[in-house]
């Protein structure tokens, strides 16, 4: 049994506290539907206390005024401790989020890599000198924003927490980390590890609770200087609205309906398996999931057959089994939501060629669902337009380059996508034509630690990862020295 340091406590000001009135909520294990832990349910008053602690830590200068090399050493120590506990954290993540243990292990190692990267970046946050007309010296400073609220989703709990915490701390901010209610356990562990690594008290606070209470209190808090949110688009809209009266800076990484464009000259031996992996990884609960496959008509039948066969061969099962390729969805509620979309696809007239129901032999209380593929779909169908956030692939045939760019762009989202072709000129033309923030050519990789990540349109505002992320957590101050 994997235990958590303080699952029913809030980390505020370097100390573990009960929530107001000792309020807690159950955390369910998706594979079994059983309660695996209880977490503290932070009230608005608890949020106030956490923000006060973060503000006090920021104003003290114990972190913001620490030499960048000192901050780097602490961040690197966090990375070391994450690596030291990789198996324990991966097991906790697999059980809490329902993801296959192999994926969970990679994600924990990715979180360590993220802290290592920003440990190196901390000493490379530069200003610039600017030639100006007046006689004098003009230069800029990059300074921390102040107190930042970091609200992370349930699909990649530790990964996305690290994407936000590491650059925020590298820049000298203090932070309140609010994980999703479904998956708070590794965020709590990250708070423990940060203290063990020597992070000053109050620099990283971890509060748990429902978004409707805890998240809203953070989003509308007048003493929060910046909010970074990853999650569902409508929630992002709500956060913008709550932040607006305080003119709080906001960055958003939101939903997606990412296209997978396969031209007739593509290497199908690579493109078809990649299409399967890119949509059914994490049970399709990925804003980058290539959930719309656009296939040139001349190869549509062969592609469909390859993808259907690959989908049916996927091993769906216990997240802790090393052979499992797809685990359960995060909850029964989410499974029912996705099943509803499968029903919609059938009613809309798309052809079901794989999956579509609950797999046999899975626990009755779990939230398992078969990976599902529709072909013969129309781009106007709901299954082609709306983010399902589950293991459902919709295949749409197209005639030529011009048509596919038009079809791909006829969607409210623009986060990620892939283009498969041997024609580099075509690949670059389509890449320039598609309105999306991240594209891969002959690959399904969306995320690189060193490169910017984010979306167009309703997929978000701002870029995470790489050096670009530091722009989210710093203010630019211009200084002019007169030489007259």
C-alpha positions in Angstrom: 0.0 0.0 0.0 1.4 3.4 -1.0 0.9 6.0 1.7 0.8 9.8 1.4 2.6 12.2 3.8 -0.4 14.3 4.8 -3.4 13.5 2.5 -5.9 15.2 4.8 -3.8 18.3 5.4 -3.1 21.6 3.7 0.5 22.8 3.3 0.4 26.4 4.3 3.4 28.5 5.4 5.6 25.4 5.7 3.2 23.6 8.1 0.5 21.0 7.6 -2.9 22.2 8.7 -6.4 20.8 8.8 -9.0 22.5 6.7 -11.5 24.8 8.4 -13.9 22.6 10.4 -11.7 19.6 9.5 -13.6 19.3 6.2 -12.4 16.5 3.9 -13.5 14.7 0.8 -13.0 11.1 -0.6 -10.5 10.3 -3.3 -11.5 7.3 -5.4 -9.3 4.8 -7.2 -10.6 4.8 -10.8 -9.8 1.1 -11.4 -11.8 -0.1 -8.5 -14.2 2.7 -7.5 -12.9 2.3 -3.9 -11.9 5.1 -1.6 -8.1 5.2 -1.4 -7.6 8.3 0.7 -9.2 11.5 2.1 -8.0 15.0 1.4 -8.6 18.3 3.1 -11.3 20.5 1.6 -10.0 24.1 1.8 -12.6 26.8 2.5 -12.3 30.4 1.2 -10.8 31.2 4.7 -8.2 28.6 4.2 -7.4 30.1 0.8 -7.0 33.5 2.4 -4.5 32.0 4.9 -2.5 30.4 2.1 -2.4 33.6 0.1 -1.3 35.5 3.2 1.5 32.9 3.8 2.7 33.2 0.2 2.6 37.0 0.4 4.6 37.0 3.6 7.2 34.7 2.1 7.4 36.8 -1.0 7.8 40.1 1.0 10.4 38.6 3.3 12.7 38.2 0.3 13.8 34.8 1.5 13.2 33.4 -2.0 12.6 36.3 -4.3 15.9 38.0 -3.2 17.9 34.8 -3.0 20.6 34.7 -5.6 19.4 32.8 -8.7 22.1 30.2 -8.1 20.7 29.5 -4.7 17.2 29.0 -6.1 18.7 26.7 -8.7 20.3 24.5 -6.1 16.9 24.0 -4.3 15.1 23.2 -7.6 17.8 20.7 -8.5 17.5 19.1 -5.1 13.7 18.8 -5.7 14.5 17.0 -8.9 16.9 14.6 -7.1 14.3 13.7 -4.5 11.6 13.1 -7.2 14.0 10.7 -8.9 14.8 9.0 -5.6 11.1 8.3 -5.1 10.2 7.5 -8.7 8.6 4.1 -8.0 6.6 5.3 -5.0 5.3 8.4 -6.8 4.6 6.4 -10.0 2.5 3.9 -8.1 0.6 6.6 -6.3 -0.1 8.4 -9.7 -1.1 5.2 -11.4 -3.6 4.3 -8.7 -5.0 7.9 -8.2 -5.2 8.8 -11.9 -5.8 5.3 -13.4 -2.9 5.6 -15.8 -0.7 2.6 -16.7 2.3 2.3 -14.4 4.8 2.5 -17.3 3.3 5.9 -18.3 3.2 7.1 -14.7 6.9 6.2 -14.2 7.8 8.2 -17.4 5.7 11.2 -16.1 7.4 11.2 -12.7 10.8 11.2 -14.4 9.5 14.0 -16.7 8.6 16.0 -13.6 12.2 15.6 -12.3 13.5 16.7 -15.7 11.3 19.8 -15.5 12.8 20.8 -12.2 16.3 20.2 -13.5 15.6 22.3 -16.6 14.4 25.3 -14.6 17.2 24.9 -12.1 19.5 25.6 -15.0 17.1 28.3 -16.3 17.1 30.2 -13.0 20.5 31.8 -13.7 19.5 32.7 -17.3 16.7 35.1 -16.8 18.1 38.1 -18.5 17.1 41.7 -19.2 18.4 43.7 -22.1 19.9 47.1 -23.0 18.0 49.3 -25.5 19.4 52.1 -27.6 17.1 55.1 -27.0 17.1 58.6 -28.5 17.7 60.5 -25.3 21.3 60.6 -24.0 21.5 57.8 -21.4 21.4 54.1 -20.7 18.1 52.2 -21.0 17.9 48.7 -19.7 15.2 46.2 -18.6 14.9 43.9 -15.6 13.0 40.7 -15.4 11.4 40.5 -11.9 9.1 37.9 -10.3 5.4 38.6 -10.6 4.8 38.0 -6.9 2.2 35.5 -5.6 1.0 33.1 -8.2 -1.9 30.6 -8.1 -1.3 27.4 -10.0 -4.4 25.4 -10.7 -3.7 22.0 -12.4 -5.9 19.2 -13.9 -6.4 15.6 -13.1 -5.2 14.0 -16.4 -1.4 14.6 -15.8 -1.3 15.7 -12.1 2.4 15.7 -11.3 3.6 16.5 -14.8 1.5 19.7 -15.2 2.1 20.7 -11.5 5.9 20.6 -12.3 5.3 22.6 -15.5 3.9 25.4 -13.4 5.7 25.2 -10.1 9.3 24.9 -11.5 9.3 28.0 -13.7 7.3 30.0 -11.1 9.9 29.2 -8.4 12.8 29.6 -10.7 11.7 33.2 -11.4 11.5 34.0 -7.7 7.7 33.9 -7.1 5.9 32.3 -4.2 3.0 30.0 -5.1 -0.2 28.3 -4.1 -0.6 25.0 -5.9 -4.2 23.8 -6.2 -4.5 20.2 -7.7 -7.7 18.7 -9.1 -10.0 17.1 -6.6 -9.8 13.8 -8.4 -6.0 13.6 -8.2 -4.4 15.6 -5.3 -2.0 13.0 -3.9 1.2 13.6 -5.9 0.8 17.4 -5.5 0.7 16.9 -1.7 3.9 14.8 -2.1 5.5 17.5 -4.2 4.9 20.0 -1.3 6.6 17.6 1.1 9.5 17.1 -1.2 10.0 20.8 -1.7 10.2 21.3 2.1 12.7 18.5 2.3 14.8 20.0 -0.4 15.1 23.3 1.6 12.5 25.5 0.0 11.8 28.3 2.5 8.5 28.1 4.4 5.6 29.6 2.6 7.2 29.7 -0.8 5.1 26.7 -2.0 1.7 26.1 -0.4 -0.5 23.2 -1.4 -4.3 23.5 -0.9 -6.9 20.9 -1.9 -10.6 21.2 -2.5 -13.3 21.5 -5.1 -12.9 24.0 -7.9 -16.3 25.5 -7.2 -15.1 26.6 -3.8 -11.3 26.4 -3.4 -10.5 27.2 -7.0 -13.0 30.1 -7.2 -11.6 31.6 -4.1 -8.1 31.6 -5.6 -9.3 32.9 -9.0 -11.0 35.9 -7.5 -8.5 36.6 -4.7 -7.4 40.3 -4.8 -3.9 39.5 -3.4 -3.0 36.9 -6.1 -0.8 38.5 -8.8 -1.0 35.8 -11.4 -3.1 32.7 -12.1 -1.9 29.8 -14.3 -4.6 27.3 -15.1 -4.7 24.1 -17.1 -8.1 22.5 -17.7 -11.5 22.6 -19.4 -12.2 25.6 -21.6 -15.4 26.7 -19.8 -13.6 26.7 -16.5 -10.9 28.8 -18.1 -13.6 31.3 -19.1 -14.8 31.4 -15.6 -11.3 32.1 -14.2 -10.9 35.0 -16.6 -14.1 36.5 -15.5 -13.3 36.1 -11.8 -9.8 37.5 -12.3 -10.9 40.5 -14.3 -12.0 42.8 -11.5 -8.6 42.5 -9.9 -6.7 42.9 -13.3 -5.0 39.6 -12.3 -2.6 38.2 -15.0 -3.9 34.9 -16.3 -2.4 32.2 -18.5 -4.6 29.3 -19.7 -3.9 26.0 -21.3 -7.3 24.7 -22.2 -9.1 22.1 -24.4 -8.2 20.7 -27.8 -9.6 18.7 -30.7 -6.2 18.0 -32.3 -6.0 16.9 -35.9 -4.0 14.0 -37.3 -3.5 14.7 -41.0 -2.5 11.6 -43.1 -1.7 12.2 -46.8 -1.6 9.4 -49.3 2.2 9.4 -49.5 2.5 8.9 -45.7 4.3 5.8 -44.3 1.2 4.0 -43.0 3.4 1.4 -41.2 4.3 4.3 -38.9 1.3 6.6 -39.2 -1.4 4.1 -38.3 0.2 2.8 -35.0 1.0 6.4 -34.1 -2.6 7.4 -34.7 -3.7 4.7 -32.2 -1.2 5.7 -29.6 -1.8 9.4 -30.0 -5.5 9.2 -29.1 -5.7 6.3 -26.7 -2.7 7.2 -24.5 -4.0 8.2 -21.0 -7.4 6.8 -22.1 -7.8 9.7 -24.5 -7.9 12.1 -21.5 -5.3 14.4 -23.1 -6.0 17.9 -24.6 -3.3 17.0 -27.2 -5.0 13.7 -28.2 -5.2 13.3 -32.0 -8.9 12.7 -31.7 -9.7 13.8 -35.3 -7.9 11.8 -38.0 -8.1 13.4 -41.5 -7.2 10.8 -44.1 -6.8 11.3 -47.8 -9.5 9.3 -49.6 -7.2 7.2 -51.7 -5.7 5.5 -48.6 -8.8 5.8 -46.3 -9.8 2.1 -46.4 -6.3 0.8 -45.6 -5.8 3.3 -42.9 -9.1 2.5 -41.3 -8.3 -1.2 -41.3 -4.9 -0.7 -39.8 -6.2 1.6 -37.0 -9.2 -0.7 -36.2 -6.8 -3.7 -35.8 -4.4 -1.7 -33.7 -7.2 -0.5 -31.5 -8.6 -3.9 -30.9 -5.1 -5.2 -29.9 -4.7 -2.7 -27.1 -4.3 -4.2 -23.7 -6.9 -2.5 -21.4 -6.6 -3.4 -17.7 -5.1 -2.8 -14.3 -3.0 0.3 -14.1 -0.4 -1.5 -11.9 0.1 -4.3 -14.5 3.3 -3.6 -16.5 1.5 -5.0 -19.6 -1.4 -2.6 -19.5 -1.5 -0.1 -22.3 -4.7 1.7 -21.4 -6.3 2.0 -17.9 -9.7 3.3 -16.8 -11.1 6.8 -17.2 -10.8 9.0 -14.2 -14.3 8.4 -12.9 -17.6 6.6 -13.6 -19.0 10.0 -14.4 -16.4 10.6 -17.1 -17.0 7.2 -18.5 -20.7 7.9 -18.8 -20.0 11.2 -20.4 -17.8 9.6 -23.0 -20.3 6.7 -23.6 -22.8 9.5 -24.3 -20.6 10.8 -27.1 -20.3 7.2 -28.5 -24.1 7.1 -28.6 -24.2 10.4 -30.3 -21.7 9.2 -33.0 -23.9 6.2 -33.7 -27.0 8.4 -34.0 -25.2 10.9 -36.2 -24.4 8.2 -38.8 -20.7 7.6 -38.3 -19.6 4.0 -38.6 -18.3 2.3 -35.5 -15.3 0.1 -36.4 -13.8 -0.7 -33.0 -14.9 -0.6 -29.4 -17.9 1.3 -28.2 -18.7 -0.4 -24.8 -17.4 -1.4 -21.5 -14.7 -4.1 -21.8 -15.5 -7.6 -20.4 -13.9 -8.8 -17.3 -13.3 -5.4 -15.7 -14.4 -4.5 -12.2 -18.0 -3.4 -12.0 -17.1 -0.3 -9.9 -14.2 0.7 -12.1 -14.5 3.3 -15.0 -13.1 1.3 -17.9 -14.2 1.8 -21.5 -13.1 0.2 -24.7 -11.0 2.3 -27.1 -13.4 3.3 -29.8 -13.0 4.3 -33.5 -15.6 5.9 -35.9 -15.0 6.3 -39.6 -17.1 7.7 -42.4 -17.6 10.8 -40.2 -18.5 14.3 -41.3 -16.5 17.2 -39.9 -19.8 18.8 -38.8 -20.7 16.0 -36.4 -20.5 16.6 -32.7 -17.9 13.8 -32.3 -15.8 15.7 -34.8 -16.2 19.1 -33.3 -16.5 18.7 -29.5 -13.7 17.7 -27.1 -14.8 14.2 -25.8 -11.8 13.8 -23.5 -11.9 10.0 -23.7 -10.8 7.1 -25.9 -12.7 8.0 -29.1 -11.2 8.5 -32.5 -13.1 10.1 -35.3 -11.8 9.5 -38.9 -12.7 12.0 -41.7 -11.8 11.6 -45.3 -10.5 14.5 -47.4 -9.7 15.2 -51.0 -6.7 17.4 -51.1 -4.4 19.8 -49.3 -6.7 22.8 -49.6 -9.7 20.9 -48.3 -8.0 19.4 -45.3 -6.6 22.8 -44.1 -10.1 24.2 -44.3 -11.6 21.3 -42.4 -9.0 21.3 -39.7 -9.4 25.0 -39.0 -13.2 24.7 -38.8 -13.1 24.1 -35.1 -13.0 26.3 -32.0 -9.8 24.7 -30.7 -6.2 25.0 -31.9 -3.8 23.2 -29.5 -1.8 20.5 -31.2 -1.7 18.2 -34.2 0.3 16.0 -36.6 1.0 16.0 -40.3 2.1 12.7 -42.0 3.7 13.1 -45.5 7.0 12.5 -47.3 6.6 15.8 -49.1 8.4 18.4 -47.0 7.0 21.3 -49.1 3.5 20.1 -48.4 4.2 19.5 -44.8 5.4 23.1 -44.3 2.5 24.6 -46.3 0.0 22.7 -44.2 1.9 23.6 -41.0 1.7 27.3 -41.9 -2.0 27.0 -42.8 -3.2 25.1 -39.7 -4.1 27.4 -36.8 -2.7 25.5 -33.9 0.0 26.1 -31.3 2.0 22.9 -31.6 2.5 20.7 -34.6 4.5 17.6 -35.3 5.5 16.3 -38.8 5.7 12.5 -39.1 5.4 12.3 -35.3 2.8 12.5 -32.6 5.0 14.2 -30.0 3.4 17.4 -28.6 5.5 18.1 -25.6 9.2 18.9 -25.4 10.6 20.3 -22.1 12.8 22.7 -24.0 10.1 24.0 -26.4 7.0 26.3 -26.0 3.6 24.6 -25.5 0.2 26.3 -25.8 -2.7 26.9 -28.1 -4.6 29.2 -30.4 -8.2 30.2 -30.2 -10.2 28.6 -27.3 -7.2 26.4 -26.5 -5.6 29.0 -24.3 -3.5 32.0 -23.7 0.3 31.9 -23.2 3.0 29.3 -23.6 4.4 26.8 -21.1 7.7 24.9 -21.0 11.1 26.0 -22.4 12.3 29.5 -21.7 9.0 30.9 -22.9 7.3 29.8 -19.7 9.4 32.3 -17.7 7.6 35.1 -19.5 4.5 34.0 -17.7 6.1 34.4 -14.3 8.1 37.6 -14.7 7.4 41.3 -15.1 9.5 43.5 -17.3 10.7 46.7 -15.7 12.3 49.4 -17.8 15.0 51.6 -16.3 16.5 54.7 -17.9 19.7 56.5 -16.6 20.2 60.0 -17.9 23.7 60.9 -19.0 22.8 64.6 -19.5 
